[in-house]
Amino acid sequence: MIGIIAIAPSNFMSCPLCHSDKIKLIENIAVNDLVNLYQSKFGLDITHLFKSEQVGFLECTVCGLKYFVPFSGGDEKFYEYFQKYPWYYLEDKSEYDFAINFINSPDKVLEIGSGRGVFAKKISTTDYTGLEFSKSACDLAAQQGIKVLNERLEEHALNNQSKYDVVSSFQVLEHIDNVNSFLQAAIACLKPGGKLILSVPGDESFFGGMVNAYLNLPPHHASRWSSRTLKRVAEIFHLNIESIYYEEIALMHHLSYARTINENFLRNKLGLKFHLVDLSWTQKLIKIVGFMVAKFNVKILLSKNKPIGHSVVVVYRKS
């Protein structure tokens, strides 16, 4: 049952973006289900990453941010596990191609969550700094002559106020629990008139409507971002929106999109409630049928619906 949670504002339960206490509970998720989901998919034990028996999925009715509480994110070992999968750190992304249009050769560029520096090799500026949580990724960047620091953004911001022309962050914001502090620090690093480029999975895409989307759940993701919320960021931090880009759905996601549409159609017809995590045999059967039908109707659904892709990019300008 969805309902407003009447609580006083706090760092724990208030919205991590706008700090409103006007929030509603969408769903409670059993931690055991999350543990079993990762165990069955990857053989990965994530039990130690949780400090509670359940996680609440909440939505702020003011800014629209959806987020998980309490959130315990993945550690360095967790993220290094996924580096062995080619699809986790793609070198060719349409969000990179879009962002390049807003970066000029003389610009001082900061990238938060830079990984091994893939984006650095795509831009023309020679004044680039990356910040990265993974020490091994920093070492890989160093081997290529790319400056990537194993340093938290908030620490970096203390000594680099108003330094950069561009601050970029691709597929990072959704991993952060205290997003207000993160964005404040990112903006503090910008010169007046500088650009903040943010890329996140769009909650309006098929990705937001998937059941058992392990990479869109804790301990991987802390929040979900809609267009409404991304526009509210500009209001909260007194930024101007220069551009918004919704990527086209990638070929690798075509079947996943069609399967998700088919699954939700079947679920609605059967009168079943949508759950972010559902390990029941009914869901397993729905997934099988949804996938089988997707092989036949994927082209029809793509042509009819013209869906947006996984990610959305927003370019903000600091006043």
N, C-alpha and C positions, 0 to 999 in steps of 0.2 A: 504494500500500500504506500502510495506517495503522499507525503504530507509535509507541511512546514515544521521545521524543528525550531522551537522557541528557546533560544539560548542567548546568553550574553556573548558579545564579541570576545574572542580569545585567539591566540596564535594557533591553537589546535583545531578549533571548529569553525572559526570565521573564514570567509572566503580568502584564500591566499593571494588573490589578485587585487580586489577592491576593498577587502576587509569588512564587507557587509556581513551582518549576522542573519540576513534574510535568505536562508538556504532551505532546500528541501531534500529529503532522502529519496533517492530513486530506487536503490536496491542495497541489500546487505549480501556480501559474498563470503562464504566460508573459506578460511585460509587453507583448510585441508583440500578443498576443491582446486585452488590455485596450485598447491603443491603437487597434487595428482595430475593436473593438466600438464605441467612442465615435465613431470616424471615420465608420463606416457609419450609425450612428443619428443623430448630430447634425452631422456634418461638423466635429467639434471635435478639434483636435490637442492631446493631453495628454502627448505624449512628454516634454516638459521637466519634468513633475511626478515622474518616476521616476528613481531613482539605481541601479537594479539591473535585471537581465535577467529575473528572476522574483520572484514574491511568494508566500510561504508562507501557507497558511491553517491556523491552529493552534487547538487547543482545550485549555483548562486542565482537567485531570481533577479538580481540587479544587473550583473555583467554577463551572466550566462555561462560562466566557466563551470565545467564539470570536473570533479576531482575526487581522489580517493583518500580516505582517512581511517585509521592512522596509516601513513605511508612510510614504508621502509624500502628505499631504493636498492637496486643491485649494487654489489661491491665490485672492485676492479676485476676479481676473478670471474664474476658473472658476465661482465661485458667482454672480457677477453675470450670467453668461451665462444661467443658469437662471431668473433673475428675470423674464424675458420670458414664461415659460410660466405660465398661470393656475393650473395644478395644483400648482406648486411651493410657492407661499405662499398656501395657502387661508385665507380669513378665518373660515370657519365650520367648526370642528372639534369633534367630540364630546369630545375630550380637554380642550378649553377649557371646554366646558359642565360636565364633571365636576370639573375643578380649581376652578372658581368656588365650588363648595360648601364649599371648605375655606379660603376667604379672607373675612375680615370687613372692614368699612369702616375701622376704625382701624389695620389692619395696615400695617406697612412691608413692601413687596414688592420683591424683586429678581428680575428675569428675565434669565437667561443665554441669549444667542443670541436676542435679542428681535426681530430684524429691524426693521421700521419701526414696531413698537409696536402690532400688531394686538390682542394679548392685553390690553394696557394699557387699551384702549378698552372692554373687556368687563367689567372689574372695577370695583367701587365705590370702592376706596381712592384717595385723592389723593396718597399717599406712595409713589410708584412710581419705580423706577430700572431701566433696561434696560442690558445690556451687549451690544455687537454688533461683530463682526469687520469688517463691510462699512461703509466710510465713507459711501457713498451712502445706505445704509439709515438711518444715523444722521441724515443731513441731511433725509431724508424725514420722520423722526419729529419732528425739531425744527420743521419746517414746520407740524406739527399740535400743537405745544406739548407733546410727550411727551419726557421726559428719557431719552435713550439715549446712553450713553457709548461711545466707541470705545476700550475698555480691556479688557485681559485679566483674566480672573477672578482669577488668582493675584495680580496687582497690586492689584486692587480689595480683595481680602481683607486685605491688609496693613494698610490704614487703616480697615477697616470690620468689625472683629471683633465678633461677637455683636450686630449692629445690627438684623437683619431678623427679622420674625415669619414670613415665608414667603420661601423661595428656590425658584424654579421654573425648569425647563428643558425645553422641548418639542423633541423631535427634534434634539438636539444631542449627547448623550453618545456616540452611535454614530459621530460624526465625530472624536472625541478619541482620540489614541493613548495619552497618559498619563492614564488615567481615574482612577487612585488619587489623583494630585495634584489633579486637577480636583474630585473629590468631597470631598477634605479641605478644599480652599479654599471650596467651597460650604457645607459644614457649619460651617466657622469663621465664616462670615458670619451664621449663625443664632443667635438668642437661645436660651438653654435653654428647651426646650418648643416651640421653633419647628418649622415644617413644611418638609420638603424634598419638592417635587413633581417627579418625573421621568417623562418620556414618551419611549418609544423604539419603533422597529419591533419587534414580537414575533417571535422566531425560530421560534415554533411556528405562526405564521400561514402562509398560502400564500406569502407573500413570501420566507420562508426556504427554500422548496423550488423556487424558480424558477431556471431556467438563463438565463444572460445577463441577469441583473437588474442592469443597469448602475448603477443608483442604490443598489444594495446591495453594491457592490464598490469597491475603491480606484479612483481617488483620492477618491471620494465618502464611502464608509464605511470606518471603521477596525476596527469590531467588530460582533458580533451578540449579542443579549441574549435569553436564555430566562427563563422564570419562575424556574427554579432559581437562575440567576445573580442576578436582581434580589432574591431573598430572601436570598442570601448577602451582598449589600451591607449589609443590616441587621446581620448578624453581624460583618462586618469592621469597620464603623464605629460599632458599638454604638448602633444606632438601633432604634426600634420601628416596625413596620409598622402603619399606621392603616387603610389601604385599598388594594386592588388592583382595577383596572378594565380589562377587556378590551373594546375597542369592537366593536360589531357591524360586519360586513363592509359597506363602503360600496357603493352601487349602481354607482359608477364602477369598482369592482374585481370585480364579479360574473363577467364574462367572463374576466378574467385568472385568477381563482381556478379556474374550470372548466377553462380551457385548461391550467393547471399540473397539475391532477389528471389530466387526460387524457394529457398528455405523459409524466408519470411512470409512468402505467399502461402506456403503449406501450413505454416504455424498459425497464421490468421484463419485459414479455412477450418483448421482443427480446433480453433478456439483456445490455443495454448498461449501462455504468457511468454514474452521475450525475457530471457535472462542472459546476462553477460557471460556467465559461466554455467554450462549445463552439460553434465556428464551422464545424463540418463540414456537408456537404450532408445527411447523415443527420439531424442535429438540425434543419436547416431544413425537411426534409420532415416530421419529427415535429411541429414547431411548426404547420405548415400543417394537418395532419390534426387535431391537438389543438384548434386554433381552430375548424375546421369542425364537429367533433363538439360542441364547447362550445356552439355556437348552438342545438343541439337538446337537450343534457342539462343545461344550466346550472341550470334550475329544479329538476330532480330531485336534482342533487348538493347544492344549497343546502338543500333540504328534508330530505334524508337525513342530511347531515353536520353541519348547523348550525354552520358554521365561524366562528371568531373573525375579527375584522378585522385590519387592518394594524398597529394600535398597541396598546400596553399602558401604563397609567399607574399608578405606585406613589406613595403618599403615606407618607412616613416622618416620624417625630417624633423630634427630638433630646432626649436625656435631660437 
